[in-house]
Amino acid sequence: MHNMPNETIKPRKQSKNALRRALSLLVLPAAFVYLEWMLGRDCAMGEGYHMQTALLAGFAFGLLCDLPAFAFRRNGAGFAAALILAEIGCLYFVIQFFVNNSYQTFMDPVTIFQGAGGVMEEFGADVARLIREGAGIIVRYHVPVIALIVLYPLWDFTRKDRWTLVYLALAGVFFQSMAAGSTQMDSFAAPKYTYEYVFNDGIRNFGLITSTQRDVVYSVAGVPERPKKASGIVSRGSSSNGAPAFHGLNKLDIDFPALAASESNAAVSAVHTYVSEQKASVKNEYTGMLEGKNLIVICAESFAAEAVSEELTPTLYRLATKGIVFEDYYQPFWGGSTTSGEFATLTGIVPVNHANSMQQIIGHNNATCIGKYLMPLGYTSTAYHNGDYDYYNRYKTHPWLGFERFVSNGTGMEDYLTDMWPPSDTEMMNCTIDDWIGEDPFYVYYMTYSGHSIYNFTFHQQAIKHKDRVQGLDASTKIKSYVAAQLELEDAVKILFDRLEEADLLDDTLIVLTSDHYPYALQNSMIWANDRDYVSELYGYPASNEMLRDHNMLIFWSGAIENREEPIVVSQPCSSIDIIPTVLNLMGADFDSRLYPGRDLLSTDEGLVMWNSYSWKTERGFYDATTGRFTPAEGQEADSDYIDSVKEIVRDKLNYCRNVIEKDYFSYVFPE
């Protein structure tokens, strides 16, 4: 009888150990399920969100994370591994929350990593404030880590036998297969897992873990090709067949079918075939109208059409209303902030990989850039920016974009810029014009900075500088400070205009101005210190979708255009990828319009604006890829065949842009 107590204690101890074991096996899966649930709740994913996929993927990933946690025979080592994995996961989720809160989009890990150093250097104070004010959110996302530490006595991460890791791996693969299978249950969402994959939309459909997994897989294997349709494509725009002989086509003598037939790389051969099937744009009455003219392109930081008025910005107003008038222009927010907006403007290619697109073209043959056409004609070609030279690696990227020189803070402009935040556009203009104004012909590019956030009259020195000029506006202080910041751009353009006038170059120069993106720093966000959505106040309506959010103003002005008796008005929808083919046609350059996803805006082709989310707009209406809904324009209608045909066209164009960026496609067309 005296042995009975020991015999009863042993089973109880075994039962307790089994419970500790089970809890330890489930803690990481539960952690990632919790994180997916938190992100889905906090970011209001919308009607297309598949919560069950996100949670299944979270559970599966947690099981796979158990593999390194249970790879040790000592509990302390296993606990340390589990704690590190949980902390990495919590940090990744909370960073994505703050990225989405700041930009209304999620960013892939490569984009975040590339921009992290620059953000900390340029916006360290704002990040510190965000951490302070968002401490509660950071703690919420770190509940799994806190639970691991506080409940340390409960855990048993020791590997008992060799089969533990096998069972975990099999279970992880099983639940991951369930998550992947659930993505195919919805015919609308299924393409977003494969050939219509976009990181941001992937998260909004399937959760962060699934989208990150797809991002890793597709970065290695490439995004899958979409299934080809045998027929049903409706022709859009004007055909190049039967064009008047005296007009001709914007087309080079390149035999794309022959290139396709001789190319051993099947993917590149397919791109050759795609290009050969495109219709070249027809030359028109505007072709060569500005041949031999100088060119100045300005990409204006956070510029919006609503910042322009005859009273406050008379120079910008004149350029916008006395040049070519674009009635329905958009600067899509491609993701990745300024660098992706620059990329579209300078290459004419959609930045399908967001901020990473610009980095991927380093060392490539970027044959669509304007400078590639103008430098052989004797043009000087220089890019200027009043920010730091190494932000977004501009000193590495811009030499590959058709510029002989890139001048910035750190590569020649630092001695002329006053130490203020943000840097002054007028100082940049004053210190650079003498570089090129006597070097006809010239091609000059400016990326401005004064319009950058955070908008206030406390720290934003450009807004403070122009505060008195906006006091009469019937607007909030936030909007007043935004407009005041844009007045520095107005003054910089006025300096430019006056110097051109003094040199008698107004009639011999084309000025193009666009934005890099909409003023996202006015939206309701912790990092931008906004307590509500000021974008809606600026616009006068809620910017509830991409089309409403990204409308903007495009300026094409020359004295030669202003002096025309008949104004030139473009009413079709257009965007920043249309800028280069329009400029090249106006300047009479020999180029192949088939290589551009955009179009010459002075041609008769139907207008098309597309986003890298697969949303698009034509004269007939707007298709929102996040909801799958088509909203017809006033007085317009479109049947399902038309909608499907444009969807196919957009898919093909975005796939083409991906091949241009990732495969250095133009090196196959124009081998050196």
C-alpha positions as CSV (number, residue, x, y, z in Angstrom):
1,M,0.0,0.0,0.0
2,H,2.9,2.3,0.7
3,N,3.7,2.4,-3.1
4,M,0.2,3.7,-4.2
5,P,1.0,7.5,-3.8
6,N,4.0,7.2,-6.2
7,E,1.9,5.2,-8.7
8,T,-0.8,7.8,-8.8
9,I,1.6,10.7,-9.1
10,K,3.4,9.4,-12.2
11,P,0.3,9.4,-14.4
12,R,-0.6,12.8,-13.2
13,K,2.9,14.1,-14.1
14,Q,2.7,12.5,-17.5
15,S,-0.7,14.1,-18.0
16,K,0.7,17.5,-17.0
17,N,3.7,17.0,-19.4
18,A,1.4,16.1,-22.2
19,L,-0.7,19.2,-21.7
20,R,2.5,21.4,-21.6
21,R,3.6,19.6,-24.8
22,A,0.3,20.3,-26.5
23,L,0.2,23.9,-25.5
24,S,3.8,24.4,-26.7
25,L,3.0,22.9,-30.1
26,L,0.0,25.2,-30.5
27,V,1.4,28.5,-29.2
28,L,3.1,29.6,-32.5
29,P,0.1,28.5,-34.7
30,A,-2.2,30.4,-32.3
31,A,0.1,33.4,-32.4
32,F,0.0,33.7,-36.2
33,V,-3.8,33.1,-36.3
34,Y,-4.1,36.0,-33.8
35,L,-1.9,38.2,-35.9
36,E,-3.8,37.6,-39.1
37,W,-7.1,38.2,-37.2
38,M,-5.7,41.5,-35.8
39,L,-4.5,42.8,-39.1
40,G,-7.7,41.9,-40.9
41,R,-9.8,43.7,-38.2
42,D,-7.6,46.8,-37.9
43,C,-7.2,47.4,-41.6
44,A,-10.8,46.8,-42.6
45,M,-9.9,44.5,-45.5
46,G,-13.3,44.8,-47.1
47,E,-15.8,42.5,-48.8
48,G,-13.3,40.5,-50.8
49,Y,-11.3,39.4,-47.7
50,H,-11.2,35.6,-47.1
51,M,-10.8,35.3,-43.4
52,Q,-10.8,31.6,-43.4
53,T,-7.8,31.5,-45.8
54,A,-5.9,34.0,-43.7
55,L,-6.4,32.0,-40.5
56,L,-5.7,28.6,-42.1
57,A,-2.4,30.0,-43.5
58,G,-1.5,31.5,-40.1
59,F,-2.1,28.2,-38.4
60,A,-0.1,26.4,-41.1
61,F,2.8,28.8,-40.9
62,G,2.8,28.5,-37.1
63,L,3.2,24.8,-37.4
64,L,6.1,25.2,-39.8
65,C,7.7,27.6,-37.3
66,D,7.5,24.9,-34.7
67,L,10.1,23.0,-36.7
68,P,13.0,25.1,-35.6
69,A,11.5,25.6,-32.1
70,F,11.4,21.9,-31.5
71,A,14.7,21.1,-33.2
72,F,16.5,21.2,-29.8
73,R,16.6,18.8,-26.9
74,R,17.0,21.6,-24.4
75,N,13.8,23.6,-23.5
76,G,15.7,26.9,-23.2
77,A,17.0,26.7,-26.7
78,G,13.6,25.8,-28.1
79,F,12.0,28.6,-26.2
80,A,14.5,31.1,-27.5
81,A,13.9,30.0,-31.1
82,A,10.1,30.3,-30.5
83,L,10.5,33.7,-29.0
84,I,12.6,35.0,-31.9
85,L,10.2,33.7,-34.5
86,A,7.2,35.2,-32.6
87,E,9.0,38.6,-32.3
88,I,9.8,38.6,-36.1
89,G,6.2,37.8,-36.9
90,C,4.8,40.4,-34.5
91,L,7.2,43.1,-35.9
92,Y,6.3,42.2,-39.5
93,F,2.6,42.4,-38.9
94,V,2.8,45.7,-36.9
95,I,5.0,47.3,-39.6
96,Q,2.5,46.3,-42.3
97,F,-0.3,47.9,-40.1
98,F,1.6,51.2,-39.9
99,V,2.5,51.1,-43.6
100,N,-1.1,50.6,-44.5
101,N,-2.1,53.3,-42.0
102,S,0.3,55.7,-43.7
103,Y,-0.1,54.9,-47.4
104,Q,-3.4,53.1,-47.6
105,T,-1.6,50.2,-49.2
106,F,0.6,47.3,-48.0
107,M,4.2,47.1,-49.2
108,D,6.2,44.0,-50.0
109,P,9.2,43.2,-47.7
110,V,11.8,44.2,-50.4
111,T,10.2,47.7,-50.7
112,I,10.1,48.1,-47.0
113,F,13.7,47.0,-46.6
114,Q,14.9,49.2,-49.4
115,G,13.2,52.3,-47.9
116,A,13.9,51.6,-44.2
117,G,17.3,53.3,-44.1
118,G,16.1,56.4,-45.9
119,V,13.0,56.7,-43.9
120,M,14.9,56.5,-40.6
121,E,17.4,59.1,-41.9
122,E,14.9,61.6,-43.3
123,F,11.9,61.0,-41.1
124,G,13.4,59.6,-37.9
125,A,11.5,62.1,-35.7
126,D,8.2,61.2,-37.3
127,V,8.9,57.5,-36.8
128,A,9.8,58.1,-33.2
129,R,6.5,60.0,-32.7
130,L,4.6,57.2,-34.4
131,I,6.1,54.7,-32.0
132,R,5.2,56.8,-29.0
133,E,1.6,57.5,-30.1
134,G,1.1,53.9,-31.4
135,A,2.5,52.2,-28.3
136,G,-0.9,50.7,-27.6
137,I,-1.1,49.2,-31.1
138,I,2.4,47.9,-30.9
139,V,1.6,46.2,-27.6
140,R,-1.5,44.6,-29.1
141,Y,0.5,43.1,-31.9
142,H,3.0,41.8,-29.4
143,V,0.5,39.9,-27.3
144,P,2.0,36.5,-28.5
145,V,5.5,37.6,-27.4
146,I,4.3,38.8,-24.1
147,A,2.3,35.6,-23.5
148,L,5.4,33.5,-24.3
149,I,7.5,35.3,-21.8
150,V,4.9,35.6,-19.0
151,L,3.8,32.0,-19.3
152,Y,7.3,30.6,-19.7
153,P,6.7,27.8,-17.0
154,L,4.0,26.3,-19.2
155,W,6.1,25.6,-22.2
156,D,8.0,22.5,-23.1
157,F,9.8,23.0,-26.4
158,T,12.1,19.9,-26.1
159,R,12.3,17.4,-28.9
160,K,11.2,14.1,-27.5
161,D,11.7,12.0,-30.6
162,R,12.6,12.3,-34.3
163,W,9.0,11.9,-35.4
164,T,7.9,15.2,-33.9
165,L,9.4,17.3,-36.7
166,V,7.9,15.0,-39.3
167,Y,4.4,15.2,-37.9
168,L,4.7,19.0,-37.6
169,A,5.9,19.3,-41.2
170,L,3.0,17.1,-42.5
171,A,0.5,19.0,-40.5
172,G,1.8,22.3,-41.7
173,V,1.7,21.2,-45.3
174,F,-1.8,19.9,-44.8
175,F,-3.2,23.1,-43.4
176,Q,-1.3,25.2,-46.0
177,S,-2.9,23.0,-48.7
178,M,-6.3,23.8,-47.2
179,A,-5.5,27.5,-47.2
180,A,-4.3,27.3,-50.9
181,G,-7.3,25.3,-51.9
182,S,-9.7,27.8,-50.3
183,T,-8.3,30.5,-52.6
184,Q,-9.8,28.7,-55.6
185,M,-13.3,28.7,-54.1
186,D,-14.1,32.2,-55.3
187,S,-13.8,32.6,-59.1
188,F,-13.3,36.4,-58.7
189,A,-10.5,36.1,-56.1
190,A,-8.8,33.0,-57.6
191,P,-6.8,35.0,-60.3
192,K,-5.4,37.2,-57.6
193,Y,-3.6,34.2,-56.2
194,T,-2.0,33.4,-59.5
195,Y,-1.8,35.5,-62.7
196,E,-3.3,38.7,-61.2
197,Y,-1.2,38.5,-58.1
198,V,-0.4,41.9,-56.5
199,F,1.1,42.0,-53.0
200,N,-1.4,44.6,-51.6
201,D,-4.4,42.9,-53.1
202,G,-3.2,39.5,-52.1
203,I,-3.3,40.6,-48.4
204,R,-6.7,42.2,-48.8
205,N,-8.0,38.9,-50.2
206,F,-6.0,36.1,-48.4
207,G,-4.0,37.7,-45.6
208,L,-0.4,38.7,-45.0
209,I,1.2,35.3,-44.7
210,T,-0.4,33.9,-47.9
211,S,0.6,37.1,-49.9
212,T,4.1,37.0,-48.5
213,Q,4.4,33.4,-49.4
214,R,3.2,34.1,-53.0
215,D,5.6,37.1,-53.2
216,V,8.6,34.8,-52.3
217,V,7.5,32.1,-54.8
218,Y,6.8,34.5,-57.6
219,S,10.0,36.4,-57.1
220,V,11.8,33.2,-57.9
221,A,9.5,31.5,-60.4
222,G,7.7,34.5,-61.9
223,V,4.0,35.3,-61.8
224,P,2.1,32.6,-63.7
225,E,0.9,33.3,-67.2
226,R,-2.9,33.8,-67.4
227,P,-4.9,31.2,-69.5
228,K,-5.1,32.4,-73.1
229,K,-8.5,33.1,-74.6
230,A,-9.0,31.9,-78.1
231,S,-11.4,34.6,-79.1
232,G,-13.8,37.2,-77.9
233,I,-11.4,40.2,-77.7
234,V,-13.1,43.4,-78.8
235,S,-11.0,45.8,-80.8
236,R,-10.3,49.1,-79.0
237,G,-9.1,52.3,-80.5
238,S,-8.3,53.2,-84.1
239,S,-6.6,50.7,-86.3
240,S,-3.2,51.5,-87.9
241,N,-4.4,49.6,-91.0
242,G,-5.4,51.9,-93.8
243,A,-3.8,54.9,-92.3
244,P,-3.3,57.9,-94.6
245,A,0.0,57.5,-96.4
246,F,1.1,61.0,-95.6
247,H,0.7,60.4,-91.9
248,G,2.4,57.0,-91.5
249,L,2.9,55.2,-88.2
250,N,5.0,55.7,-85.1
251,K,6.8,52.4,-85.8
252,L,10.4,51.3,-86.3
253,D,11.6,48.8,-88.8
254,I,11.7,45.9,-86.3
255,D,10.7,42.4,-87.3
256,F,9.2,41.1,-84.1
257,P,7.9,37.9,-85.6
258,A,11.4,37.1,-86.8
259,L,12.8,37.9,-83.3
260,A,10.2,35.6,-81.8
261,A,11.0,32.8,-84.1
262,S,14.8,33.0,-83.5
263,E,14.6,33.6,-79.7
264,S,15.5,30.5,-77.6
265,N,14.1,32.0,-74.4
266,A,10.4,31.0,-74.6
267,A,9.2,33.8,-72.3
268,V,11.1,36.5,-74.3
269,S,9.8,35.0,-77.5
270,A,6.2,35.3,-76.2
271,V,6.8,39.0,-75.5
272,H,8.1,39.5,-79.1
273,T,4.9,37.9,-80.3
274,Y,2.8,40.1,-78.1
275,V,4.5,43.3,-79.3
276,S,4.1,42.2,-82.9
277,E,0.4,42.0,-82.5
278,Q,0.0,45.6,-81.1
279,K,-1.2,48.4,-83.4
280,A,1.2,51.2,-83.9
281,S,-0.2,54.7,-83.4
282,V,-1.0,56.8,-86.4
283,K,1.0,60.0,-86.9
284,N,-1.2,63.0,-86.8
285,E,-1.3,66.7,-87.4
286,Y,0.7,67.3,-84.2
287,T,3.5,65.0,-85.1
288,G,6.7,66.9,-85.1
289,M,5.0,70.2,-84.1
290,L,7.7,70.7,-81.4
291,E,10.6,69.1,-83.3
292,G,14.0,70.4,-82.1
293,K,12.5,72.2,-79.0
294,N,14.0,72.0,-75.6
295,L,12.3,69.8,-73.0
296,I,11.8,70.3,-69.2
297,V,9.9,67.7,-67.2
298,I,8.9,68.3,-63.6
299,C,7.7,65.6,-61.3
300,A,6.1,67.6,-58.4
301,E,6.0,66.1,-54.9
302,S,2.4,65.4,-53.8
303,F,1.0,67.8,-56.3
304,A,-2.8,67.9,-56.8
305,A,-4.9,69.8,-59.2
306,E,-6.8,71.4,-56.4
307,A,-3.6,73.3,-55.4
308,V,-3.8,75.3,-58.6
309,S,-5.8,78.5,-58.8
310,E,-5.6,81.7,-60.8
311,E,-5.2,83.8,-57.7
312,L,-2.6,81.8,-55.7
313,T,-0.7,80.0,-58.5
314,P,-0.9,82.2,-61.6
315,T,2.1,80.6,-63.3
316,L,0.9,77.1,-62.9
317,Y,-2.6,78.2,-63.8
318,R,-1.4,79.7,-67.0
319,L,0.6,76.6,-68.0
320,A,-2.4,74.4,-67.2
321,T,-5.0,76.4,-69.1
322,K,-3.0,77.8,-72.0
323,G,-1.1,74.7,-73.1
324,I,-2.6,71.3,-74.0
325,V,-5.6,70.8,-71.7
326,F,-6.1,67.3,-70.3
327,E,-9.6,67.0,-68.9
328,D,-9.4,63.5,-67.5
329,Y,-5.8,62.9,-66.2
330,Y,-4.7,60.5,-63.5
331,Q,-1.5,59.9,-61.7
332,P,-2.0,56.3,-60.3
333,F,-0.6,55.6,-56.9
334,W,1.4,52.6,-57.9
335,G,2.6,51.7,-54.4
336,G,6.1,52.5,-53.2
337,S,5.5,56.2,-52.9
338,T,7.5,58.7,-55.0
339,T,9.9,56.3,-56.7
340,S,7.2,54.4,-58.5
341,G,5.6,57.6,-59.7
342,E,9.0,58.7,-61.0
343,F,9.4,55.4,-62.7
344,A,6.2,55.6,-64.7
345,T,6.9,59.2,-65.7
346,L,10.5,58.5,-66.8
347,T,10.1,55.1,-68.5
348,G,6.5,55.0,-69.7
349,I,6.3,51.5,-68.1
350,V,3.9,50.5,-65.3
351,P,5.9,49.8,-62.1
352,V,4.2,46.5,-61.5
353,N,6.7,45.7,-58.7
354,H,6.1,49.0,-56.9
355,A,9.2,50.6,-55.5
356,N,11.3,47.7,-56.5
357,S,10.6,48.3,-60.2
358,M,13.0,51.3,-60.2
359,Q,15.8,49.2,-58.6
360,Q,15.3,46.3,-61.0
361,I,16.1,48.4,-64.0
362,I,19.7,49.3,-62.9
363,G,22.0,48.0,-65.6
364,H,19.1,47.4,-68.0
365,N,18.6,48.8,-71.5
366,N,15.8,51.2,-70.7
367,A,15.1,52.1,-74.3
368,T,11.7,53.8,-73.7
369,C,13.2,56.7,-71.8
370,I,13.1,60.1,-73.5
371,G,16.8,60.7,-73.1
372,K,17.6,57.6,-75.2
373,Y,16.0,59.4,-78.2
374,L,17.2,62.9,-77.5
375,M,20.9,62.4,-76.6
376,P,21.8,61.0,-80.0
377,L,20.3,64.3,-81.4
378,G,22.8,66.4,-79.4
379,Y,20.6,67.2,-76.4
380,T,22.2,67.6,-73.0
381,S,20.3,65.5,-70.5
382,T,20.4,66.2,-66.7
383,A,18.3,65.2,-63.8
384,Y,18.0,67.3,-60.6
385,H,16.5,66.7,-57.1
386,N,16.8,68.7,-54.0
387,G,16.7,65.7,-51.7
388,D,19.6,63.4,-50.7
389,Y,21.4,61.8,-53.6
390,D,21.1,58.2,-52.2
391,Y,17.5,58.2,-51.2
392,Y,15.8,55.5,-53.3
393,N,19.4,55.0,-54.8
394,R,18.7,57.7,-57.3
395,Y,22.4,58.1,-57.9
396,K,22.4,54.5,-59.1
397,T,19.1,54.5,-61.0
398,H,19.0,57.8,-62.9
399,P,22.1,57.3,-65.0
400,W,20.2,54.3,-66.5
401,L,17.2,56.5,-67.3
402,G,18.6,58.5,-70.1
403,F,20.5,61.2,-68.1
404,E,24.1,62.2,-68.5
405,R,24.2,63.6,-65.0
406,F,22.2,63.4,-61.8
407,V,22.7,66.4,-59.5
408,S,21.3,66.3,-56.0
409,N,22.1,67.0,-52.3
410,G,25.4,65.2,-52.1
411,T,26.3,65.2,-55.7
412,G,26.8,69.0,-56.4
413,M,23.7,70.8,-55.0
414,E,24.5,70.7,-51.3
415,D,26.4,74.0,-51.3
416,Y,23.3,75.8,-52.6
417,L,20.6,74.4,-50.3
418,T,19.8,76.0,-47.0
419,D,19.4,73.5,-44.1
420,M,15.6,73.4,-43.8
421,W,12.8,70.9,-44.0
422,P,11.6,70.2,-46.6
423,P,14.3,71.5,-49.0
424,S,13.4,74.5,-51.1
425,D,12.4,74.1,-54.7
426,T,13.2,77.8,-55.5
427,E,16.8,77.3,-54.2
428,M,17.1,74.2,-56.4
429,M,15.8,76.1,-59.4
430,N,18.0,79.2,-58.8
431,C,21.2,77.1,-58.5
432,T,20.7,74.9,-61.5
433,I,19.3,76.9,-64.4
434,D,22.7,78.3,-65.4
435,D,23.8,74.7,-65.9
436,W,21.7,74.2,-69.0
437,I,20.1,77.4,-70.2
438,G,22.8,78.1,-72.6
439,E,23.2,74.5,-73.8
440,D,20.5,74.3,-76.6
441,P,19.1,71.8,-77.1
442,F,18.5,70.5,-73.6
443,Y,16.4,67.9,-71.8
444,V,16.1,68.7,-68.1
445,Y,14.3,66.8,-65.4
446,Y,13.3,68.1,-61.9
447,M,12.0,66.0,-59.0
448,T,10.8,68.6,-56.5
449,Y,10.6,68.2,-52.7
450,S,9.0,71.2,-51.1
451,G,5.5,69.7,-51.3
452,H,6.4,66.9,-49.0
453,S,4.6,66.2,-45.7
454,I,4.0,66.6,-42.7
455,Y,1.8,69.6,-43.4
456,N,1.7,72.2,-40.6
457,F,2.7,75.7,-39.7
458,T,4.9,74.5,-36.9
459,F,7.8,72.5,-38.5
460,H,7.1,72.6,-42.3
461,Q,9.4,75.5,-43.2
462,Q,8.1,75.9,-46.8
463,A,4.5,76.1,-45.5
464,I,5.6,78.6,-42.8
465,K,7.4,80.7,-45.6
466,H,4.1,81.1,-47.5
467,K,1.6,81.1,-44.6
468,D,0.5,84.7,-45.2
469,R,-0.5,83.9,-48.8
470,V,-3.1,81.2,-47.8
471,Q,-4.8,82.9,-44.8
472,G,-7.8,83.9,-46.9
473,L,-8.6,80.3,-47.9
474,D,-11.8,78.8,-46.5
475,A,-10.2,75.6,-45.4
476,S,-8.7,73.8,-42.4
477,T,-5.2,74.6,-41.1
478,K,-4.0,71.3,-42.5
479,I,-5.2,72.2,-46.1
480,K,-3.9,75.7,-45.8
481,S,-0.4,74.3,-44.9
482,Y,-0.6,71.9,-47.8
483,V,-1.4,74.6,-50.3
484,A,1.2,76.9,-48.8
485,A,3.8,74.1,-49.3
486,Q,2.8,73.9,-53.0
487,L,3.3,77.7,-53.4
488,E,7.0,77.0,-53.2
489,L,6.5,74.9,-56.4
490,E,4.6,77.8,-57.9
491,D,7.5,80.2,-57.1
492,A,10.1,77.7,-58.5
493,V,8.2,77.4,-61.8
494,K,7.8,81.2,-61.9
495,I,11.6,81.5,-61.7
496,L,12.0,78.9,-64.4
497,F,9.4,80.7,-66.6
498,D,11.0,84.1,-66.1
499,R,14.5,82.8,-67.0
500,L,13.3,81.1,-70.1
501,E,11.5,84.4,-71.1
502,E,14.7,86.4,-70.5
503,A,16.6,83.9,-72.8
504,D,13.8,84.1,-75.4
505,L,13.3,80.4,-75.1
506,L,9.6,80.2,-74.2
507,D,8.5,79.3,-77.8
508,D,11.4,76.9,-78.1
509,T,10.7,74.9,-74.9
510,L,8.1,72.3,-73.9
511,I,7.4,72.2,-70.2
512,V,5.7,69.0,-68.8
513,L,4.6,68.8,-65.2
514,T,3.0,65.9,-63.4
515,S,2.8,64.6,-59.9
516,D,4.5,61.6,-58.3
517,H,1.3,60.6,-56.4
518,Y,-1.8,62.0,-54.8
519,P,-1.2,63.8,-51.4
520,Y,-1.6,60.7,-49.3
521,A,-0.1,62.5,-46.3
522,L,-3.5,64.3,-46.0
523,Q,-5.4,61.1,-45.2
524,N,-6.4,60.0,-41.8
525,S,-3.2,58.5,-40.4
526,M,-1.1,58.4,-37.3
527,I,2.2,58.9,-38.9
528,W,1.0,62.0,-40.8
529,A,-0.5,63.4,-37.6
530,N,-4.0,63.6,-39.1
531,D,-7.1,63.2,-37.0
532,R,-9.4,62.8,-40.1
533,D,-9.4,62.4,-43.8
534,Y,-8.2,65.7,-45.3
535,V,-7.9,64.3,-48.8
536,S,-11.7,64.4,-49.0
537,E,-11.7,68.1,-47.8
538,L,-9.2,69.0,-50.5
539,Y,-11.1,67.2,-53.2
540,G,-14.6,68.2,-52.0
541,Y,-15.7,64.5,-52.1
542,P,-14.7,61.2,-50.5
543,A,-11.9,59.6,-52.5
544,S,-13.4,56.1,-52.1
545,N,-11.7,54.3,-55.0
546,E,-8.6,54.6,-57.1
547,M,-10.2,56.6,-59.8
548,L,-11.5,59.3,-57.4
549,R,-8.3,59.3,-55.4
550,D,-5.8,59.6,-58.3
551,H,-7.3,62.2,-60.6
552,N,-4.8,65.0,-61.1
553,M,-3.5,67.6,-63.5
554,L,-1.0,67.2,-66.4
555,I,0.7,70.3,-67.9
556,F,2.0,70.4,-71.4
557,W,2.9,74.0,-72.2
558,S,5.1,75.8,-74.8
559,G,4.9,79.2,-76.2
560,A,4.4,77.5,-79.5
561,I,1.3,75.8,-78.2
562,E,-0.1,78.9,-76.4
563,N,0.2,81.0,-79.5
564,R,-2.1,78.6,-81.5
565,E,-5.4,80.0,-82.6
566,E,-7.2,76.7,-81.7
567,P,-6.6,75.2,-78.2
568,I,-5.7,71.6,-78.0
569,V,-8.0,69.7,-75.6
570,V,-7.7,66.0,-74.7
571,S,-10.9,64.7,-73.2
572,Q,-10.1,60.9,-73.1
573,P,-8.9,59.4,-69.8
574,C,-5.1,59.4,-69.6
575,S,-2.2,58.8,-67.2
576,S,1.5,59.3,-66.6
577,I,2.5,56.3,-68.8
578,D,1.1,58.3,-71.7
579,I,3.5,61.2,-71.2
580,I,6.5,59.8,-73.1
581,P,4.8,58.6,-76.3
582,T,3.0,62.0,-76.5
583,V,6.2,63.9,-76.0
584,L,8.0,61.8,-78.6
585,N,5.2,62.3,-81.2
586,L,5.2,66.1,-80.6
587,M,9.0,66.2,-81.0
588,G,8.9,64.1,-84.1
589,A,11.1,61.4,-82.7
590,D,11.4,58.1,-84.5
591,F,10.0,55.7,-82.0
592,D,8.0,52.5,-81.9
593,S,4.7,53.1,-80.2
594,R,4.1,49.3,-79.9
595,L,6.8,49.2,-77.1
596,Y,4.7,51.5,-74.8
597,P,1.8,50.4,-72.7
598,G,0.6,54.0,-72.9
599,R,-0.3,56.0,-76.0
600,D,0.2,59.2,-77.8
601,L,-2.6,61.4,-76.3
602,L,-3.0,63.3,-79.5
603,S,-3.9,60.2,-81.5
604,T,-7.4,58.9,-82.0
605,D,-6.9,55.8,-79.9
606,E,-9.4,55.1,-77.2
607,G,-8.2,56.3,-73.8
608,L,-7.2,53.8,-71.1
609,V,-5.9,54.4,-67.6
610,M,-4.8,51.3,-65.7
611,W,-3.6,50.7,-62.2
612,N,-1.2,47.9,-61.2
613,S,-4.1,46.5,-59.1
614,Y,-5.8,45.6,-62.5
615,S,-8.4,48.4,-62.1
616,W,-8.9,50.5,-65.2
617,K,-10.9,53.3,-66.7
618,T,-11.9,54.1,-70.3
619,E,-14.4,56.6,-71.7
620,R,-17.1,54.1,-70.9
621,G,-16.5,53.8,-67.2
622,F,-14.4,52.6,-64.3
623,Y,-13.7,48.9,-63.4
624,D,-12.7,48.5,-59.8
625,A,-10.6,45.3,-59.5
626,T,-10.9,45.2,-55.7
627,T,-14.7,44.7,-56.0
628,G,-15.1,43.4,-59.5
629,R,-17.6,46.1,-60.3
630,F,-17.9,48.2,-63.4
631,T,-19.4,51.7,-63.0
632,P,-20.4,53.3,-66.3
633,A,-19.6,56.9,-67.0
634,E,-22.6,59.2,-67.4
635,G,-24.4,58.5,-70.6
636,Q,-22.3,55.4,-71.3
637,E,-22.8,51.7,-71.1
638,A,-20.7,48.6,-71.6
639,D,-21.7,45.0,-72.0
640,S,-19.8,42.0,-70.5
641,D,-17.9,41.4,-73.7
642,Y,-16.4,44.9,-73.7
643,I,-15.5,44.7,-70.0
644,D,-13.9,41.3,-70.4
645,S,-12.0,42.5,-73.5
646,V,-10.5,45.5,-71.6
647,K,-9.7,43.3,-68.7
648,E,-7.7,41.1,-71.0
649,I,-5.9,44.1,-72.5
650,V,-4.9,45.4,-69.1
651,R,-3.7,41.9,-68.0
652,D,-1.6,41.7,-71.2
653,K,-0.2,45.2,-70.7
654,L,0.8,44.6,-67.1
655,N,2.3,41.3,-67.9
656,Y,4.3,43.0,-70.7
657,C,5.5,45.6,-68.2
658,R,6.6,42.9,-65.8
659,N,8.6,41.3,-68.6
660,V,10.2,44.6,-69.5
661,I,11.3,45.2,-65.9
662,E,12.3,41.7,-64.8
663,K,13.7,40.2,-68.0
664,D,15.5,43.4,-69.4
665,Y,13.3,42.9,-72.5
666,F,14.6,45.9,-74.4
667,S,18.1,44.4,-74.5
668,Y,16.7,41.7,-76.7
669,V,15.1,44.2,-79.0
670,F,18.1,46.6,-79.1
671,P,21.1,44.5,-78.5
672,E,24.3,46.6,-78.0
